[in-house]
Amino acid sequence: MANIPNYPTGYESEYIDNPRDAAIKWFRESNYGLFLHYGLYSLLGRHEWVQLREKIPVAEYAKLSDQFTAEGFDAETIARTAMACEFRYINLTTRHHDSFCLLDTAETAFNSVNAPCGRDLVKELAEACDPRGLELSLYYSHGTDWKHLHAPNNDWGGRARPEYDPPEPTYATRGDHDLQIYLDFCTAQVTKLLENYGPVAAIWLDGLAVPASGDKDRFRCQELYDYIHAKQPQVLVSYKQGLLGTEDFQAPEHKAIEAMGKPMEICAAMCPGPEGKSVSWGYLETG
């Protein structure tokens, strides 16, 4: 019993027989979770897609990390509030599309530990959730990255990158672009999420460029899913609304979609976006 995470109380026997089945059963019955979008974009108070929407140059946006103190991020308060509101789990954006990481990672210096914050915020939240039996789900932007040289470009389809004019000089293009370098970067970071923060309930993958590319095989997503399950058998894997059909649950925005026979988490924001164009998932200054 010692290796069973704290959150599946009442599912211990199922967990011993099949950790993932126990986790799916727990997830189906949880009903209510807290999704936290937090990062450099929080400093601007406009939208977590502000870099793309306002075409903020990569170098200019990166300077926000010099102001990132996270003095208002109190994991204990977050966890206590979640419990008081009867949330059953918390999902944190460990790395959103801007590529800024809230974890201690050697793969990039663009992270909260190297910012004035000087803290691993994922670790703090994991330590606050675990003793309370709160599930910790970790969001990770996989298919979209606005900073990494070898992440998908706009020629993959969709809005994979901001439409800079002139083009962003640091982005690798054409023959210089090597997707495998980016995929190795992502796998290394997902490995840290699975190794450094105790038992994780879910890895919540996101990224516009993967489905928009129409060539899912190049992203080797099933290989990543299998790797995650091998590292932690109880971990549930989601890729937003569903990418391959082999995910453990679907996570569409705002409303239900055609089901794949999987549990469905419907994500809804608590505040409207600027000018009513869309919702904002993170901190939004309303003036």
Contacts in CASP RR format, 6 or more apart in sequence:
PFRMAT RR
TARGET T0000
AUTHOR 0000-0000-0000
METHOD contacts of the structure
MODEL  1
MANIPNYPTGYESEYIDNPRDAAIKWFRESNYGLFLHYGLYSLLGRHEWV
QLREKIPVAEYAKLSDQFTAEGFDAETIARTAMACEFRYINLTTRHHDSF
CLLDTAETAFNSVNAPCGRDLVKELAEACDPRGLELSLYYSHGTDWKHLH
APNNDWGGRARPEYDPPEPTYATRGDHDLQIYLDFCTAQVTKLLENYGPV
AAIWLDGLAVPASGDKDRFRCQELYDYIHAKQPQVLVSYKQGLLGTEDFQ
APEHKAIEAMGKPMEICAAMCPGPEGKSVSWGYLETG
1 12 0 8 1.000
4 12 0 8 1.000
4 15 0 8 1.000
4 16 0 8 1.000
5 130 0 8 1.000
5 198 0 8 1.000
5 199 0 8 1.000
5 201 0 8 1.000
5 234 0 8 1.000
6 130 0 8 1.000
6 131 0 8 1.000
6 132 0 8 1.000
6 133 0 8 1.000
6 199 0 8 1.000
7 26 0 8 1.000
7 89 0 8 1.000
7 133 0 8 1.000
7 134 0 8 1.000
7 135 0 8 1.000
7 199 0 8 1.000
7 201 0 8 1.000
8 14 0 8 1.000
8 15 0 8 1.000
8 22 0 8 1.000
8 23 0 8 1.000
8 26 0 8 1.000
8 234 0 8 1.000
9 133 0 8 1.000
11 22 0 8 1.000
11 25 0 8 1.000
11 26 0 8 1.000
14 21 0 8 1.000
14 22 0 8 1.000
14 25 0 8 1.000
15 22 0 8 1.000
15 23 0 8 1.000
15 234 0 8 1.000
19 233 0 8 1.000
19 234 0 8 1.000
20 229 0 8 1.000
20 233 0 8 1.000
20 234 0 8 1.000
20 235 0 8 1.000
20 236 0 8 1.000
20 248 0 8 1.000
22 234 0 8 1.000
23 201 0 8 1.000
23 234 0 8 1.000
23 235 0 8 1.000
23 236 0 8 1.000
23 248 0 8 1.000
24 236 0 8 1.000
24 248 0 8 1.000
24 249 0 8 1.000
24 263 0 8 1.000
26 135 0 8 1.000
27 201 0 8 1.000
27 202 0 8 1.000
27 236 0 8 1.000
27 248 0 8 1.000
27 249 0 8 1.000
27 263 0 8 1.000
27 265 0 8 1.000
28 263 0 8 1.000
30 88 0 8 1.000
30 89 0 8 1.000
30 135 0 8 1.000
31 88 0 8 1.000
32 86 0 8 1.000
32 87 0 8 1.000
32 88 0 8 1.000
33 82 0 8 1.000
33 87 0 8 1.000
33 88 0 8 1.000
33 89 0 8 1.000
33 90 0 8 1.000
33 91 0 8 1.000
34 78 0 8 1.000
34 82 0 8 1.000
34 85 0 8 1.000
34 87 0 8 1.000
34 89 0 8 1.000
34 90 0 8 1.000
34 91 0 8 1.000
35 90 0 8 1.000
35 91 0 8 1.000
35 139 0 8 1.000
35 267 0 8 1.000
35 281 0 8 1.000
36 78 0 8 1.000
36 90 0 8 1.000
36 91 0 8 1.000
36 92 0 8 1.000
36 93 0 8 1.000
37 48 0 8 1.000
37 93 0 8 1.000
37 96 0 8 1.000
37 281 0 8 1.000
37 282 0 8 1.000
38 73 0 8 1.000
38 92 0 8 1.000
38 93 0 8 1.000
38 102 0 8 1.000
38 121 0 8 1.000
38 282 0 8 1.000
38 283 0 8 1.000
39 48 0 8 1.000
39 68 0 8 1.000
39 93 0 8 1.000
39 96 0 8 1.000
39 98 0 8 1.000
39 100 0 8 1.000
39 102 0 8 1.000
40 61 0 8 1.000
40 64 0 8 1.000
40 65 0 8 1.000
40 68 0 8 1.000
40 98 0 8 1.000
40 100 0 8 1.000
41 47 0 8 1.000
41 48 0 8 1.000
41 49 0 8 1.000
41 50 0 8 1.000
41 51 0 8 1.000
41 96 0 8 1.000
41 98 0 8 1.000
41 282 0 8 1.000
42 282 0 8 1.000
42 283 0 8 1.000
43 64 0 8 1.000
43 67 0 8 1.000
43 68 0 8 1.000
44 50 0 8 1.000
44 64 0 8 1.000
45 282 0 8 1.000
45 283 0 8 1.000
45 284 0 8 1.000
45 285 0 8 1.000
46 54 0 8 1.000
46 274 0 8 1.000
46 280 0 8 1.000
46 284 0 8 1.000
46 285 0 8 1.000
47 53 0 8 1.000
47 273 0 8 1.000
47 274 0 8 1.000
47 278 0 8 1.000
47 280 0 8 1.000
47 282 0 8 1.000
47 284 0 8 1.000
48 93 0 8 1.000
48 96 0 8 1.000
48 97 0 8 1.000
48 98 0 8 1.000
48 280 0 8 1.000
48 281 0 8 1.000
48 282 0 8 1.000
49 97 0 8 1.000
50 56 0 8 1.000
51 61 0 8 1.000
51 97 0 8 1.000
51 98 0 8 1.000
51 146 0 8 1.000
51 162 0 8 1.000
52 97 0 8 1.000
52 146 0 8 1.000
52 159 0 8 1.000
52 161 0 8 1.000
52 162 0 8 1.000
55 162 0 8 1.000
55 163 0 8 1.000
55 164 0 8 1.000
55 165 0 8 1.000
56 162 0 8 1.000
57 164 0 8 1.000
57 168 0 8 1.000
58 146 0 8 1.000
58 147 0 8 1.000
58 168 0 8 1.000
58 170 0 8 1.000
61 98 0 8 1.000
61 146 0 8 1.000
62 110 0 8 1.000
62 147 0 8 1.000
65 100 0 8 1.000
65 110 0 8 1.000
65 114 0 8 1.000
65 115 0 8 1.000
66 115 0 8 1.000
66 116 0 8 1.000
67 116 0 8 1.000
68 100 0 8 1.000
68 112 0 8 1.000
68 115 0 8 1.000
68 116 0 8 1.000
68 117 0 8 1.000
69 115 0 8 1.000
69 116 0 8 1.000
69 117 0 8 1.000
70 112 0 8 1.000
70 115 0 8 1.000
70 117 0 8 1.000
70 119 0 8 1.000
70 121 0 8 1.000
73 117 0 8 1.000
73 119 0 8 1.000
73 121 0 8 1.000
73 124 0 8 1.000
75 121 0 8 1.000
75 124 0 8 1.000
75 125 0 8 1.000
75 127 0 8 1.000
75 128 0 8 1.000
76 128 0 8 1.000
78 90 0 8 1.000
78 125 0 8 1.000
78 128 0 8 1.000
79 90 0 8 1.000
79 125 0 8 1.000
79 128 0 8 1.000
79 129 0 8 1.000
79 132 0 8 1.000
79 134 0 8 1.000
82 90 0 8 1.000
82 134 0 8 1.000
83 132 0 8 1.000
83 134 0 8 1.000
87 134 0 8 1.000
88 134 0 8 1.000
88 135 0 8 1.000
89 134 0 8 1.000
89 135 0 8 1.000
89 136 0 8 1.000
89 137 0 8 1.000
89 201 0 8 1.000
89 202 0 8 1.000
90 125 0 8 1.000
90 129 0 8 1.000
90 134 0 8 1.000
90 135 0 8 1.000
90 136 0 8 1.000
90 137 0 8 1.000
91 137 0 8 1.000
91 138 0 8 1.000
91 139 0 8 1.000
91 202 0 8 1.000
91 204 0 8 1.000
92 102 0 8 1.000
92 121 0 8 1.000
92 122 0 8 1.000
92 125 0 8 1.000
92 136 0 8 1.000
92 137 0 8 1.000
92 138 0 8 1.000
92 139 0 8 1.000
93 102 0 8 1.000
93 139 0 8 1.000
93 141 0 8 1.000
94 101 0 8 1.000
94 102 0 8 1.000
94 103 0 8 1.000
94 122 0 8 1.000
94 138 0 8 1.000
94 139 0 8 1.000
94 140 0 8 1.000
94 189 0 8 1.000
94 193 0 8 1.000
95 101 0 8 1.000
95 102 0 8 1.000
95 103 0 8 1.000
95 139 0 8 1.000
95 140 0 8 1.000
95 141 0 8 1.000
95 189 0 8 1.000
96 139 0 8 1.000
96 141 0 8 1.000
97 141 0 8 1.000
97 144 0 8 1.000
97 145 0 8 1.000
97 146 0 8 1.000
97 206 0 8 1.000
97 207 0 8 1.000
98 146 0 8 1.000
98 147 0 8 1.000
99 108 0 8 1.000
99 110 0 8 1.000
99 141 0 8 1.000
99 145 0 8 1.000
99 146 0 8 1.000
99 147 0 8 1.000
99 148 0 8 1.000
99 151 0 8 1.000
100 110 0 8 1.000
100 111 0 8 1.000
100 112 0 8 1.000
101 108 0 8 1.000
101 110 0 8 1.000
101 111 0 8 1.000
101 112 0 8 1.000
101 189 0 8 1.000
102 111 0 8 1.000
102 112 0 8 1.000
102 120 0 8 1.000
102 121 0 8 1.000
102 122 0 8 1.000
103 111 0 8 1.000
103 112 0 8 1.000
103 113 0 8 1.000
103 120 0 8 1.000
103 121 0 8 1.000
103 122 0 8 1.000
103 123 0 8 1.000
103 189 0 8 1.000
103 192 0 8 1.000
103 193 0 8 1.000
103 196 0 8 1.000
104 111 0 8 1.000
104 113 0 8 1.000
104 120 0 8 1.000
104 123 0 8 1.000
104 192 0 8 1.000
104 196 0 8 1.000
105 111 0 8 1.000
105 188 0 8 1.000
105 189 0 8 1.000
105 192 0 8 1.000
107 185 0 8 1.000
107 188 0 8 1.000
107 189 0 8 1.000
108 185 0 8 1.000
110 147 0 8 1.000
112 118 0 8 1.000
112 119 0 8 1.000
112 120 0 8 1.000
112 121 0 8 1.000
113 119 0 8 1.000
113 120 0 8 1.000
122 138 0 8 1.000
122 193 0 8 1.000
122 196 0 8 1.000
122 197 0 8 1.000
123 196 0 8 1.000
123 197 0 8 1.000
125 136 0 8 1.000
126 136 0 8 1.000
126 197 0 8 1.000
126 198 0 8 1.000
128 134 0 8 1.000
129 135 0 8 1.000
129 136 0 8 1.000
130 136 0 8 1.000
130 198 0 8 1.000
130 199 0 8 1.000
135 201 0 8 1.000
135 202 0 8 1.000
136 197 0 8 1.000
136 200 0 8 1.000
136 201 0 8 1.000
137 200 0 8 1.000
137 201 0 8 1.000
137 202 0 8 1.000
137 203 0 8 1.000
137 204 0 8 1.000
138 193 0 8 1.000
138 197 0 8 1.000
138 200 0 8 1.000
138 202 0 8 1.000
138 203 0 8 1.000
138 204 0 8 1.000
139 204 0 8 1.000
139 206 0 8 1.000
140 186 0 8 1.000
140 189 0 8 1.000
140 190 0 8 1.000
140 193 0 8 1.000
140 203 0 8 1.000
140 204 0 8 1.000
140 205 0 8 1.000
140 206 0 8 1.000
141 205 0 8 1.000
141 206 0 8 1.000
141 207 0 8 1.000
142 186 0 8 1.000
142 205 0 8 1.000
142 206 0 8 1.000
142 207 0 8 1.000
142 210 0 8 1.000
142 219 0 8 1.000
142 221 0 8 1.000
142 224 0 8 1.000
142 239 0 8 1.000
143 151 0 8 1.000
143 152 0 8 1.000
143 160 0 8 1.000
143 186 0 8 1.000
143 205 0 8 1.000
143 206 0 8 1.000
143 207 0 8 1.000
143 208 0 8 1.000
143 209 0 8 1.000
143 210 0 8 1.000
143 219 0 8 1.000
144 151 0 8 1.000
144 152 0 8 1.000
144 160 0 8 1.000
144 206 0 8 1.000
144 207 0 8 1.000
144 208 0 8 1.000
144 209 0 8 1.000
145 151 0 8 1.000
145 152 0 8 1.000
145 182 0 8 1.000
146 161 0 8 1.000
146 162 0 8 1.000
148 182 0 8 1.000
148 185 0 8 1.000
149 170 0 8 1.000
149 171 0 8 1.000
149 172 0 8 1.000
149 181 0 8 1.000
149 182 0 8 1.000
150 172 0 8 1.000
150 177 0 8 1.000
150 178 0 8 1.000
150 179 0 8 1.000
150 180 0 8 1.000
150 181 0 8 1.000
150 182 0 8 1.000
150 185 0 8 1.000
151 160 0 8 1.000
151 161 0 8 1.000
151 182 0 8 1.000
151 209 0 8 1.000
152 160 0 8 1.000
152 161 0 8 1.000
152 179 0 8 1.000
152 182 0 8 1.000
152 209 0 8 1.000
152 210 0 8 1.000
152 213 0 8 1.000
153 160 0 8 1.000
153 161 0 8 1.000
153 171 0 8 1.000
153 173 0 8 1.000
153 177 0 8 1.000
154 160 0 8 1.000
154 161 0 8 1.000
154 163 0 8 1.000
156 209 0 8 1.000
156 212 0 8 1.000
156 213 0 8 1.000
157 209 0 8 1.000
157 212 0 8 1.000
157 213 0 8 1.000
158 208 0 8 1.000
158 209 0 8 1.000
158 212 0 8 1.000
159 208 0 8 1.000
160 208 0 8 1.000
160 209 0 8 1.000
160 212 0 8 1.000
161 168 0 8 1.000
161 171 0 8 1.000
162 168 0 8 1.000
167 173 0 8 1.000
172 178 0 8 1.000
179 218 0 8 1.000
179 219 0 8 1.000
183 219 0 8 1.000
183 220 0 8 1.000
186 224 0 8 1.000
187 224 0 8 1.000
187 227 0 8 1.000
190 203 0 8 1.000
190 224 0 8 1.000
190 227 0 8 1.000
190 228 0 8 1.000
191 231 0 8 1.000
193 200 0 8 1.000
193 203 0 8 1.000
194 200 0 8 1.000
194 203 0 8 1.000
194 228 0 8 1.000
194 231 0 8 1.000
194 232 0 8 1.000
194 235 0 8 1.000
195 231 0 8 1.000
199 232 0 8 1.000
199 234 0 8 1.000
200 232 0 8 1.000
200 235 0 8 1.000
201 234 0 8 1.000
201 235 0 8 1.000
201 236 0 8 1.000
202 235 0 8 1.000
202 236 0 8 1.000
202 237 0 8 1.000
202 238 0 8 1.000
202 248 0 8 1.000
202 249 0 8 1.000
203 228 0 8 1.000
203 235 0 8 1.000
203 236 0 8 1.000
203 237 0 8 1.000
203 238 0 8 1.000
204 238 0 8 1.000
204 251 0 8 1.000
205 221 0 8 1.000
205 224 0 8 1.000
205 237 0 8 1.000
205 238 0 8 1.000
205 239 0 8 1.000
205 240 0 8 1.000
206 239 0 8 1.000
206 240 0 8 1.000
207 240 0 8 1.000
210 216 0 8 1.000
210 219 0 8 1.000
210 221 0 8 1.000
210 239 0 8 1.000
210 243 0 8 1.000
211 243 0 8 1.000
213 219 0 8 1.000
216 243 0 8 1.000
216 244 0 8 1.000
221 239 0 8 1.000
221 243 0 8 1.000
221 244 0 8 1.000
222 244 0 8 1.000
222 246 0 8 1.000
225 237 0 8 1.000
225 244 0 8 1.000
225 246 0 8 1.000
225 247 0 8 1.000
228 235 0 8 1.000
228 237 0 8 1.000
229 235 0 8 1.000
229 237 0 8 1.000
236 248 0 8 1.000
236 249 0 8 1.000
237 247 0 8 1.000
237 248 0 8 1.000
238 247 0 8 1.000
238 248 0 8 1.000
238 249 0 8 1.000
238 250 0 8 1.000
238 251 0 8 1.000
238 265 0 8 1.000
239 247 0 8 1.000
240 250 0 8 1.000
240 251 0 8 1.000
240 252 0 8 1.000
241 250 0 8 1.000
241 251 0 8 1.000
241 252 0 8 1.000
241 253 0 8 1.000
241 257 0 8 1.000
242 250 0 8 1.000
242 251 0 8 1.000
242 260 0 8 1.000
245 260 0 8 1.000
245 262 0 8 1.000
247 260 0 8 1.000
247 262 0 8 1.000
248 262 0 8 1.000
248 263 0 8 1.000
249 262 0 8 1.000
249 263 0 8 1.000
249 264 0 8 1.000
249 265 0 8 1.000
250 257 0 8 1.000
250 259 0 8 1.000
250 260 0 8 1.000
250 262 0 8 1.000
250 263 0 8 1.000
250 264 0 8 1.000
250 265 0 8 1.000
251 264 0 8 1.000
251 265 0 8 1.000
251 266 0 8 1.000
251 267 0 8 1.000
252 264 0 8 1.000
252 266 0 8 1.000
252 267 0 8 1.000
253 266 0 8 1.000
253 267 0 8 1.000
253 268 0 8 1.000
254 266 0 8 1.000
254 267 0 8 1.000
254 268 0 8 1.000
254 279 0 8 1.000
255 266 0 8 1.000
256 264 0 8 1.000
256 266 0 8 1.000
257 264 0 8 1.000
269 279 0 8 1.000
269 280 0 8 1.000
269 281 0 8 1.000
269 282 0 8 1.000
271 279 0 8 1.000
271 280 0 8 1.000
271 282 0 8 1.000
271 284 0 8 1.000
271 286 0 8 1.000
272 279 0 8 1.000
272 280 0 8 1.000
272 284 0 8 1.000
273 279 0 8 1.000
273 280 0 8 1.000
273 284 0 8 1.000
274 280 0 8 1.000
274 284 0 8 1.000
END
